[in-house]
Structures are given as structure tokens and as C-alpha cells.
Amino acid sequence: MQARPLGQYMPGGLVGFLALLATVGSFASADAQVIRGTIRAQEGQVPVPGARVTVTDSVNTVLAEAVSGPDGKFIVAFSANRRFVVGVRKIGWQPSFSDLITAAATDTMLVDFLVPAEPTELAAAEINANAATTPNSRALAEAKRKGWKVYSPEVVNRFRDVAGSFTDLMREAGTSGIVIGKGDCVRSVRSNRCLTFVVDGQPAGTNVFIHPRDIDFFAVLSASESAVIWGDRAPWGAIVVYTRMYTEKPKP
């Protein structure tokens, strides 16, 4: 099977190689695009297991998600007649994203991501000195200053271990003003519209899969609050999530 290269990428710390199979292989579907690949560390090129792979379109609607296995490999299949971005996230590693990709409806693509690690070891004195200036600390202070309905790291810590999912965590924390059902999204009580998830400052659509252990804090915004910041990407309210990727030191 011959592969035709589409390009190499280095945006946001990502070093990647993307190839389009000239002949569709066994992973292809008659009505879906398929991405399969491997996530490896930039230094040493060892596999990176447990990384979250997300496929989103140009307005940050989530099209597909997967988690890399013990060998760093993953596979996602989705149907979309539009351009998309492939992103990789994991605590302890720099988030990495491709450029917008255009592919035919039944293309099978191979992706090889080389992701750089975030520094994880800091001296105790350095942590104490910089604790108030981490990205999450600044974001939390700003959220409180704006009067957002914030569920702090202390609240999240209280329920993190008993929650099986992010929606479970929201229920345990007593999140108000929203309806957390078993449907396609989390809805506003006032408008019955789907709220947009905003993860580490980036709108991520109306569905996300985040493990409770990866969450530092979150906030619930009204439609007027979210629309001022993100416009039509979050017109009906938002659930703003900051992950532990940007705390001073990832914890187990």
C-alpha cells in the first residue's frame, strides 16, 4: 500500500507527519473518514499512552475522540464534509494541533505525532514563589473577579474520586442552572439550549470527554457572559473548564 504525504506540521509544539493512503485499507469505511496513528515523545520517540486525540472542525465542533493505547496508537472514524483539525492533549505534555485538513469522505489517513513534554519537576521554593502566577491561578482569579459561577479546585478535589465522568462531577458539586441529562448535551435551564464547553480557553463544542482527575476547576457562564467572550461559538452559555495541564505540577 502506497502512501501519499500531505505535509509536515510544527504548530503549537507539534511535530507531525500526515499521509493519505492511495489505496483504502482494512480500517476504512464506506461512509467515513478514518485517522489512525501513533503518539510518541519528541525526545526519545517512546510511545505516549493515555493521550486524548480530538478531531474538531473549524468552529471547534467535536467530530471524534480517542485515547492512545499502551503502544501510543489510536484510531478514530467520523463522517464530515468539512475541514478538520487533529489535536493531542495529555497532562505533562504540551497540547499539539495540526493545521486545518481537507480530505475526501472515505479517505484513510496516517498520523505520526511527536509531542514535547512539559517540565514537571520544580523545586519547592520555586513552586511556592510562582504558585500565584501559573496560568490556572491567573484564570481562577480572573473568573472570580468577573463574578462567574466558579467551582473551585477545592470543590473539585472533594468529589473528583467519586465521580466517574465530568457530568457526574458536576452533579456531585451541585451545579445549578443547567440540566445534565443522558442526551446529547448539557442544557441551560433558562433557554433549554446546549451549552458550549470551553477547555483551557478554547471552545470545544457541546460534548467533551474529560476525566474528573484531569480537571482543576470549572465555571458555568450565562449566555450573555459567554457570548461577550466567544461570540457565536458559545451563544447560549458555557461550561468553562481548566485542566490540570496548566497547574504548577501535574499530580497522579
Protein Blocks (a to p, Z undefined) as FASTA:
>chain_A
ZZddfbdcfeehiacdddddfbdcfkbcfkbccdddddddfehpaacehiacddddfkop
afbdcdddfkopacddddddbddddddddehiacdddddddddfkbccddddddddddfb
dcfklmmmmmmmgfklmmmmmmmmnopacddfklmmmmmmmpcbfklmmmmnopghiacd
fbfbdcdfklopacdddeehiaebjbdcddfklpfbdcdddfklmmmmnommlmnopadd
ddfklmmbdcZZ
